Amino acid sequence: MDQQKKAVWGWALYDWANSAFATTVMSGFFPIFFKQFWSLGADPQLTTARLGLANSAGSLLVALLAPILGAIADRGSLRKHLLILLAYLGVLSTAALYLVGQGQWGWAVLLYVVGNIGFAGANVFYDSLLPTVASEDRIDFVSGLGFSLGYLGGGLLFGLNVLMTLKPAWFGLADAAMAVRISFLTVALWWGGFTLITIFWVPRGPAAGGGAADGSMVAAGFKQLAATLKKARHMKTIGLFLAAYWFYIDGVDTIIRMAVDYGITLGFKSSDLILALLIVQFVGFPAALAFGRLGQRWGVKKAIFLAIGVYMVITAWGMSVTRVYEFYLLAGGIGLVQGGIQALSRSYYSRLIPAGQSAEYYGFYNLLGKFAVILGPLLMAGVGLWARRLLMPPAATPEQVLQVGRLAARYSLGSVLILFVIGAVLLLLVDEKKGRAQAKALSE
């Protein structure tokens, strides 16, 4: 295998490595284990608040630091080094979750926050390395390859971890609780082990300022960030794309995070919801790869529009779901476009940013991603409460309360359509040719 292919596969396999954290820990076991084991006996609303604060704290810290770290990394060619440092911070924190005993929710929150910082922070520099490993004519495919392998790798380990919790005796484990704790160790081993391929195969990339890793480089990084903020005011194309991205990716992330809660409200079993998560993972594997090819042949912008359109259909259909097989079909539809819209948005953005400043600009890109899941959940909550208040009859029976709650949930899901419509309209106004010219001028 030549060096270019090794660099591409080494880069893409980091998604295979770190997606284990996203599936098994973030989406799968941590929220459930936090309530049922680490917060045993606590008020459910209190545990929800604690978990929400933990997620917000980690995301906010990464969002605020990402552009600054990106500027420093560009100046000193530290993108790869910072990726490794943050990735193994996440690995160690995940492994340490095994040691947290029953009722020790404080330690669980601390390690989870640190793990999130490692996971999200490393992704800033992982994304920024994309233009260094892929040529412009292959960047859409390579971006899709990363997401594709992430779905496959994360799904495989999550499937194994689910089997461990359902059949702990098969693995010589005492019970499901021990299986979950062992699962955290498997995630750490998977993430840390496969990251070694990235370390050995991916080059560190060129530096914009060529500075050494010392205090002057750090100062230069802050100076570059300030200069970029001034220049960004004149880069209307980037601003327009980021605004479009903020709206439609808010819709995507809202569906990702609220789908399980929506399914519970409709009365589906937790086992049904876990199966739906696995469907998303395994459908997402070939679909993300296919979207990368589609972006190459049909055009990235058109492919993103297609994905937004599919999400709009999924959201509208989701409002009328009554049977579990329909929920599975929705999961399959989400798997078809979820990785594709994320991968092509990442590669499309690379066409609009100045050369040599990818880590800094991807810092802003990831900052926006961290703040994206704000409007959607608030919109769903507001519409749900409004519908519940409007539809609830006086002196409602328990059955009426349940029915009105489910109807209100359907209306709240439908409100997410607004985000996709606004995102699509703004994306329509993005002029890629003009954006390329602006980026080239700022690179010179």
Buried (B, 14 or more C-beta within 10 A) or exposed (E): EEEEEBBBBBBBBBBBBBBBBBBBBBBBBBBEBBBBBBBEEBEEEEBBEBBEEBBBBBBEBBBEBBBBBBBBBBBBBBBBBBBBBBBBBBBBBBBBBBEBEEBBBEBBBBBBBBBBBBBBBBBBBBBBBBBBBBEEEBBBBBBBBBBBBBBBBBBBBBBBBBEBBEEBEEEEBEEBBBBBBBBBBBBBBBBBEBBEBBBEBBBBBEBBBEBEEEEEBBEBBEEBBEBBEEBBEEBBBBBBBBBBBBBBBBBBBBBBBBBBEBBBBBEBEEEBBBBBBBBBBBBBBBBBBBBBBBBBEEBBBEBBBBBBEBBBBBBEEBBEBEEBEEBBBBBBBBBBBBBBBBBBBBBBBBBBBBBBBBBBBBBBBBBBBBBBBBBBBEBBEEBBEBBBEEBBEEEEEEEEEEBBBBBBBBBBBBBBBBBBBBBBEBBEEBEBEBBBEBBEEBEE
